[in-house]
Amino acid sequence: MEHLDTLLSFLTATDEEKDYSVIGSFTADTISGTCVYCNHCQPCPAGIDIGLVNKYYDLALAGDEIAANHYTKLSVNAKACLHCGHCESRCPFSVKQESRMDEIAEYFSSARI
């Protein structure tokens, strides 16, 4: 939230106050462990669109029923995870996608969508 507040303050800032160098301070280590849907993890050997699966999950957790419905229509979802580690080895944000795919699969298998 602190980063968001900082960015939104630019909307009312004067020209002199606008110092866009702050954007460069948002690095992988400040959001380590959080999927940002960048798809650096691709391609998935199982064919999972990892970024999209994560996005639908995060939105569903926030109460977005449409995202949850979209997840159920994916031809390949989190249940297909092979736990091969390919995505984790490529992720610049150190997301533990194997355990996250298990968490996502469990959530959607028990959710009433």
N, CA and C atoms as an extended XYZ file, in Angstrom:
339
Properties=species:S:1:pos:R:3:atomname:S:1:resname:S:1:resid:I:1 pbc="F F F"
N         0.820       -1.192        0.000 N   MET     1
C         0.000        0.000        0.000 CA  MET     1
C         0.868        1.262        0.000 C   MET     1
N         2.000        1.188        0.660 N   GLU     2
C         2.892        2.345        0.710 CA  GLU     2
C         3.348        2.729       -0.695 C   GLU     2
N         3.693        1.721       -1.512 N   HIS     3
C         4.116        1.992       -2.886 CA  HIS     3
C         2.971        2.612       -3.688 C   HIS     3
N         1.775        2.094       -3.495 N   LEU     4
C         0.614        2.610       -4.209 CA  LEU     4
C         0.341        4.066       -3.817 C   LEU     4
N         0.398        4.355       -2.521 N   ASP     5
C         0.202        5.733       -2.061 CA  ASP     5
C         1.247        6.660       -2.674 C   ASP     5
N         2.490        6.192       -2.744 N   THR     6
C         3.558        7.005       -3.331 CA  THR     6
C         3.266        7.301       -4.799 C   THR     6
N         2.865        6.283       -5.525 N   LEU     7
C         2.573        6.475       -6.947 CA  LEU     7
C         1.372        7.395       -7.166 C   LEU     7
N         0.331        7.217       -6.373 N   LEU     8
C        -0.862        8.049       -6.543 CA  LEU     8
C        -0.613        9.506       -6.196 C   LEU     8
N         0.356        9.764       -5.350 N   SER     9
C         0.656       11.159       -5.002 CA  SER     9
C         1.154       11.943       -6.209 C   SER     9
N         1.611       11.255       -7.231 N   PHE    10
C         2.079       11.939       -8.443 CA  PHE    10
C         0.934       12.624       -9.186 C   PHE    10
N        -0.291       12.177       -8.969 N   LEU    11
C        -1.440       12.776       -9.652 CA  LEU    11
C        -1.640       14.233       -9.262 C   LEU    11
N        -1.312       14.577       -8.033 N   THR    12
C        -1.512       15.953       -7.559 CA  THR    12
C        -0.199       16.698       -7.355 C   THR    12
N         0.898       16.092       -7.712 N   ALA    13
C         2.210       16.714       -7.507 CA  ALA    13
C         2.460       17.804       -8.547 C   ALA    13
N         3.244       18.785       -8.160 N   THR    14
C         3.666       19.824       -9.100 CA  THR    14
C         4.768       19.246       -9.990 C   THR    14
N         5.086       19.963      -11.052 N   ASP    15
C         6.144       19.493      -11.948 CA  ASP    15
C         7.464       19.310      -11.198 C   ASP    15
N         7.738       20.221      -10.270 N   GLU    16
C         8.983       20.136       -9.498 CA  GLU    16
C         8.998       18.934       -8.562 C   GLU    16
N         7.823       18.541       -8.091 N   GLU    17
C         7.728       17.414       -7.160 CA  GLU    17
C         7.811       16.048       -7.859 C   GLU    17
N         7.593       16.041       -9.143 N   LYS    18
C         7.576       14.765       -9.869 CA  LYS    18
C         9.001       14.270      -10.112 C   LYS    18
N         9.347       13.287       -9.380 N   ASP    19
C        10.651       12.654       -9.519 CA  ASP    19
C        10.398       11.180       -9.782 C   ASP    19
N        10.365       10.817      -11.034 N   TYR    20
C         9.987        9.469      -11.422 CA  TYR    20
C        11.053        8.420      -11.118 C   TYR    20
N        12.140        8.814      -10.528 N   SER    21
C        13.177        7.840      -10.193 CA  SER    21
C        12.708        6.845       -9.138 C   SER    21
N        11.661        7.181       -8.383 N   VAL    22
C        11.144        6.262       -7.368 CA  VAL    22
C        10.667        4.954       -8.003 C   VAL    22
N        10.214        5.022       -9.231 N   ILE    23
C         9.738        3.811       -9.901 CA  ILE    23
C        10.857        2.794      -10.027 C   ILE    23
N        12.049        3.260      -10.218 N   GLY    24
C        13.192        2.362      -10.320 CA  GLY    24
C        13.529        1.658       -9.020 C   GLY    24
N        12.962        2.102       -7.916 N   SER    25
C        13.250        1.452       -6.630 CA  SER    25
C        12.384        0.223       -6.393 C   SER    25
N        11.380       -0.005       -7.225 N   PHE    26
C        10.541       -1.183       -7.077 CA  PHE    26
C        11.250       -2.355       -7.754 C   PHE    26
N        11.997       -3.082       -6.986 N   THR    27
C        12.804       -4.169       -7.522 CA  THR    27
C        12.265       -5.520       -7.096 C   THR    27
N        12.807       -6.556       -7.686 N   ALA    28
C        12.359       -7.917       -7.390 CA  ALA    28
C        12.435       -8.223       -5.902 C   ALA    28
N        13.431       -7.690       -5.209 N   ASP    29
C        13.554       -8.008       -3.795 CA  ASP    29
C        12.507       -7.310       -2.933 C   ASP    29
N        11.859       -6.262       -3.430 N   THR    30
C        10.816       -5.611       -2.643 CA  THR    30
C         9.487       -6.351       -2.743 C   THR    30
N         9.334       -7.212       -3.725 N   ILE    31
C         8.112       -7.999       -3.856 CA  ILE    31
C         8.420       -9.488       -3.981 C   ILE    31
N         9.528       -9.898       -3.439 N   SER    32
C         9.959      -11.285       -3.501 CA  SER    32
C         8.872      -12.219       -2.968 C   SER    32
N         8.626      -13.298       -3.705 N   GLY    33
C         7.632      -14.282       -3.304 CA  GLY    33
C         6.232      -13.994       -3.785 C   GLY    33
N         6.058      -12.897       -4.520 N   THR    34
C         4.739      -12.503       -5.002 CA  THR    34
C         4.689      -12.601       -6.519 C   THR    34
N         3.719      -13.345       -7.031 N   CYS    35
C         3.565      -13.456       -8.478 CA  CYS    35
C         3.004      -12.143       -9.016 C   CYS    35
N         3.685      -11.597      -10.026 N   VAL    36
C         3.227      -10.362      -10.657 CA  VAL    36
C         2.744      -10.629      -12.096 C   VAL    36
N         2.524      -11.911      -12.415 N   TYR    37
C         1.940      -12.321      -13.697 CA  TYR    37
C         2.802      -11.950      -14.888 C   TYR    37
N         4.113      -11.915      -14.714 N   CYS    38
C         5.019      -11.470      -15.771 CA  CYS    38
C         5.298      -12.547      -16.817 C   CYS    38
N         5.025      -13.781      -16.473 N   ASN    39
C         5.220      -14.937      -17.359 CA  ASN    39
C         6.681      -15.233      -17.700 C   ASN    39
N         7.624      -14.772      -16.873 N   HIS    40
C         9.006      -15.203      -17.052 CA  HIS    40
C         9.135      -16.700      -16.790 C   HIS    40
N         8.157      -17.280      -16.123 N   CYS    41
C         8.153      -18.702      -15.785 CA  CYS    41
C         7.832      -19.583      -16.992 C   CYS    41
N         7.328      -19.001      -18.037 N   GLN    42
C         6.896      -19.769      -19.216 CA  GLN    42
C         8.077      -20.173      -20.088 C   GLN    42
N         7.959      -21.219      -20.849 N   PRO    43
C         6.779      -22.060      -21.025 CA  PRO    43
C         6.693      -23.147      -19.955 C   PRO    43
N         5.490      -23.468      -19.579 N   CYS    44
C         5.245      -24.539      -18.611 CA  CYS    44
C         5.169      -25.855      -19.376 C   CYS    44
N         5.950      -26.857      -18.975 N   PRO    45
C         5.898      -28.154      -19.653 CA  PRO    45
C         4.514      -28.804      -19.634 C   PRO    45
N         3.698      -28.458      -18.627 N   ALA    46
C         2.346      -29.016      -18.548 CA  ALA    46
C         1.330      -28.175      -19.318 C   ALA    46
N         1.755      -27.010      -19.797 N   GLY    47
C         0.863      -26.149      -20.562 CA  GLY    47
C         0.038      -25.188      -19.724 C   GLY    47
N         0.393      -25.026      -18.455 N   ILE    48
C        -0.339      -24.098      -17.583 CA  ILE    48
C         0.064      -22.662      -17.911 C   ILE    48
N        -0.916      -21.792      -18.041 N   ASP    49
C        -0.641      -20.362      -18.153 CA  ASP    49
C        -0.511      -19.865      -16.713 C   ASP    49
N         0.686      -19.961      -16.182 N   ILE    50
C         0.937      -19.745      -14.759 CA  ILE    50
C         0.533      -18.347      -14.311 C   ILE    50
N         0.869      -17.348      -15.095 N   GLY    51
C         0.498      -15.985      -14.741 CA  GLY    51
C        -1.011      -15.809      -14.665 C   GLY    51
N        -1.728      -16.351      -15.627 N   LEU    52
C        -3.181      -16.220      -15.664 CA  LEU    52
C        -3.829      -16.993      -14.521 C   LEU    52
N        -3.330      -18.194      -14.234 N   VAL    53
C        -3.850      -18.986      -13.120 CA  VAL    53
C        -3.675      -18.211      -11.810 C   VAL    53
N        -2.497      -17.631      -11.620 N   ASN    54
C        -2.254      -16.836      -10.415 CA  ASN    54
C        -3.164      -15.615      -10.348 C   ASN    54
N        -3.343      -14.956      -11.474 N   LYS    55
C        -4.197      -13.763      -11.505 CA  LYS    55
C        -5.641      -14.118      -11.155 C   LYS    55
N        -6.176      -15.170      -11.761 N   TYR    56
C        -7.548      -15.589      -11.458 CA  TYR    56
C        -7.691      -15.947       -9.977 C   TYR    56
N        -6.684      -16.620       -9.436 N   TYR    57
C        -6.714      -16.993       -8.024 CA  TYR    57
C        -6.715      -15.750       -7.135 C   TYR    57
N        -5.805      -14.837       -7.386 N   ASP    58
C        -5.731      -13.636       -6.567 CA  ASP    58
C        -7.027      -12.830       -6.647 C   ASP    58
N        -7.576      -12.719       -7.841 N   LEU    59
C        -8.837      -11.994       -7.994 CA  LEU    59
C        -9.987      -12.729       -7.310 C   LEU    59
N       -10.008      -14.053       -7.414 N   ALA    60
C       -11.053      -14.838       -6.752 CA  ALA    60
C       -10.974      -14.663       -5.235 C   ALA    60
N        -9.763      -14.661       -4.690 N   LEU    61
C        -9.591      -14.435       -3.255 CA  LEU    61
C       -10.125      -13.074       -2.832 C   LEU    61
N       -10.047      -12.118       -3.746 N   ALA    62
C       -10.542      -10.766       -3.465 CA  ALA    62
C       -12.050      -10.660       -3.677 C   ALA    62
N       -12.688      -11.775       -4.063 N   GLY    63
C       -14.134      -11.788       -4.221 CA  GLY    63
C       -14.639      -11.650       -5.636 C   GLY    63
N       -13.761      -11.709       -6.615 N   ASP    64
C       -14.155      -11.555       -8.013 CA  ASP    64
C       -14.702      -12.883       -8.546 C   ASP    64
N       -16.014      -13.007       -8.606 N   GLU    65
C       -16.647      -14.238       -9.061 CA  GLU    65
C       -16.422      -14.486      -10.556 C   GLU    65
N       -16.281      -13.429      -11.322 N   ILE    66
C       -16.042      -13.587      -12.757 CA  ILE    66
C       -14.685      -14.251      -12.991 C   ILE    66
N       -13.669      -13.813      -12.248 N   ALA    67
C       -12.339      -14.426      -12.379 CA  ALA    67
C       -12.392      -15.889      -11.974 C   ALA    67
N       -13.112      -16.193      -10.919 N   ALA    68
C       -13.245      -17.583      -10.482 CA  ALA    68
C       -13.914      -18.417      -11.569 C   ALA    68
N       -14.910      -17.851      -12.204 N   ASN    69
C       -15.591      -18.546      -13.292 CA  ASN    69
C       -14.654      -18.753      -14.484 C   ASN    69
N       -13.843      -17.763      -14.788 N   HIS    70
C       -12.886      -17.898      -15.884 CA  HIS    70
C       -11.881      -19.013      -15.591 C   HIS    70
N       -11.466      -19.125      -14.343 N   TYR    71
C       -10.525      -20.187      -13.971 CA  TYR    71
C       -11.111      -21.557      -14.307 C   TYR    71
N       -12.386      -21.761      -13.996 N   THR    72
C       -13.008      -23.066      -14.239 CA  THR    72
C       -13.078      -23.403      -15.722 C   THR    72
N       -12.949      -22.409      -16.581 N   LYS    73
C       -13.025      -22.641      -18.020 CA  LYS    73
C       -11.655      -22.861      -18.677 C   LYS    73
N       -10.594      -22.765      -17.886 N   LEU    74
C        -9.259      -23.005      -18.444 CA  LEU    74
C        -9.127      -24.460      -18.869 C   LEU    74
N        -8.542      -24.691      -20.022 N   SER    75
C        -8.351      -26.067      -20.475 CA  SER    75
C        -7.244      -26.770      -19.687 C   SER    75
N        -6.288      -26.003      -19.174 N   VAL    76
C        -5.217      -26.532      -18.325 CA  VAL    76
C        -5.146      -25.626      -17.100 C   VAL    76
N        -5.325      -26.222      -15.933 N   ASN    77
C        -5.306      -25.400      -14.728 CA  ASN    77
C        -4.249      -25.902      -13.742 C   ASN    77
N        -4.289      -25.409      -12.531 N   ALA    78
C        -3.254      -25.688      -11.527 CA  ALA    78
C        -3.111      -27.171      -11.213 C   ALA    78
N        -4.184      -27.939      -11.364 N   LYS    79
C        -4.114      -29.383      -11.083 CA  LYS    79
C        -3.126      -30.102      -11.997 C   LYS    79
N        -2.818      -29.522      -13.132 N   ALA    80
C        -1.919      -30.169      -14.098 CA  ALA    80
C        -0.442      -30.009      -13.744 C   ALA    80
N        -0.137      -29.280      -12.681 N   CYS    81
C         1.259      -29.021      -12.315 CA  CYS    81
C         2.042      -30.316      -12.135 C   CYS    81
N         3.196      -30.388      -12.788 N   LEU    82
C         4.065      -31.562      -12.734 CA  LEU    82
C         5.093      -31.493      -11.607 C   LEU    82
N         5.159      -30.364      -10.931 N   HIS    83
C         6.161      -30.130       -9.874 CA  HIS    83
C         7.575      -30.370      -10.404 C   HIS    83
N         7.820      -29.886      -11.609 N   CYS    84
C         9.115      -30.091      -12.262 CA  CYS    84
C        10.132      -29.010      -11.882 C   CYS    84
N         9.645      -27.875      -11.368 N   GLY    85
C        10.529      -26.804      -10.944 CA  GLY    85
C        10.942      -25.832      -12.043 C   GLY    85
N        10.505      -26.072      -13.271 N   HIS    86
C        10.884      -25.189      -14.379 CA  HIS    86
C        10.499      -23.736      -14.086 C   HIS    86
N         9.275      -23.532      -13.648 N   CYS    87
C         8.801      -22.164      -13.407 CA  CYS    87
C         9.560      -21.507      -12.259 C   CYS    87
N         9.830      -22.253      -11.216 N   GLU    88
C        10.521      -21.681      -10.068 CA  GLU    88
C        11.956      -21.289      -10.416 C   GLU    88
N        12.574      -22.049      -11.292 N   SER    89
C        13.960      -21.734      -11.660 CA  SER    89
C        14.048      -20.484      -12.529 C   SER    89
N        12.950      -20.086      -13.151 N   ARG    90
C        12.940      -18.937      -14.056 CA  ARG    90
C        12.336      -17.676      -13.430 C   ARG    90
N        11.716      -17.803      -12.272 N   CYS    91
C        10.987      -16.684      -11.672 CA  CYS    91
C        11.936      -15.658      -11.046 C   CYS    91
N        11.895      -14.403      -11.539 N   PRO    92
C        12.756      -13.364      -10.963 CA  PRO    92
C        12.286      -12.898       -9.580 C   PRO    92
N        11.102      -13.331       -9.166 N   PHE    93
C        10.540      -12.908       -7.884 CA  PHE    93
C        10.535      -14.034       -6.846 C   PHE    93
N        11.175      -15.144       -7.171 N   SER    94
C        11.325      -16.281       -6.246 CA  SER    94
C         9.990      -16.809       -5.719 C   SER    94
N         8.991      -16.853       -6.594 N   VAL    95
C         7.688      -17.392       -6.203 CA  VAL    95
C         7.790      -18.912       -6.166 C   VAL    95
N         7.280      -19.499       -5.121 N   LYS    96
C         7.249      -20.958       -4.974 CA  LYS    96
C         5.991      -21.466       -5.681 C   LYS    96
N         6.090      -21.545       -7.005 N   GLN    97
C         4.912      -21.864       -7.811 CA  GLN    97
C         4.409      -23.294       -7.597 C   GLN    97
N         5.284      -24.235       -7.319 N   GLU    98
C         4.818      -25.607       -7.123 CA  GLU    98
C         3.824      -25.673       -5.969 C   GLU    98
N         4.169      -25.102       -4.835 N   SER    99
C         3.245      -25.122       -3.697 CA  SER    99
C         2.051      -24.203       -3.963 C   SER    99
N         2.290      -23.136       -4.704 N   ARG   100
C         1.187      -22.232       -5.043 CA  ARG   100
C         0.177      -22.941       -5.954 C   ARG   100
N         0.644      -23.733       -6.904 N   MET   101
C        -0.277      -24.471       -7.772 CA  MET   101
C        -1.110      -25.453       -6.949 C   MET   101
N        -0.501      -26.094       -5.949 N   ASP   102
C        -1.251      -26.988       -5.057 CA  ASP   102
C        -2.326      -26.203       -4.304 C   ASP   102
N        -1.942      -25.038       -3.794 N   GLU   103
C        -2.865      -24.171       -3.054 CA  GLU   103
C        -4.025      -23.726       -3.946 C   GLU   103
N        -3.705      -23.350       -5.169 N   ILE   104
C        -4.729      -22.884       -6.111 CA  ILE   104
C        -5.664      -24.026       -6.493 C   ILE   104
N        -5.100      -25.185       -6.790 N   ALA   105
C        -5.923      -26.343       -7.148 CA  ALA   105
C        -6.865      -26.710       -6.009 C   ALA   105
N        -6.353      -26.686       -4.786 N   GLU   106
C        -7.179      -26.998       -3.613 CA  GLU   106
C        -8.291      -25.958       -3.441 C   GLU   106
N        -7.949      -24.703       -3.594 N   TYR   107
C        -8.940      -23.643       -3.447 CA  TYR   107
C       -10.094      -23.811       -4.433 C   TYR   107
N        -9.757      -24.015       -5.705 N   PHE   108
C       -10.813      -24.105       -6.695 CA  PHE   108
C       -11.554      -25.441       -6.662 C   PHE   108
N       -10.946      -26.481       -6.127 N   SER   109
C       -11.655      -27.749       -6.029 CA  SER   109
C       -12.670      -27.713       -4.876 C   SER   109
N       -12.409      -26.870       -3.866 N   SER   110
C       -13.333      -26.772       -2.741 CA  SER   110
C       -14.249      -25.552       -2.823 C   SER   110
N       -13.965      -24.638       -3.728 N   ALA   111
C       -14.783      -23.428       -3.865 CA  ALA   111
C       -16.105      -23.748       -4.552 C   ALA   111
N       -17.117      -23.036       -4.151 N   ARG   112
C       -18.427      -23.174       -4.799 CA  ARG   112
C       -18.547      -22.097       -5.869 C   ARG   112
N       -18.236      -22.495       -7.071 N   ILE   113
C       -18.234      -21.530       -8.177 CA  ILE   113
C       -19.431      -21.787       -9.068 C   ILE   113
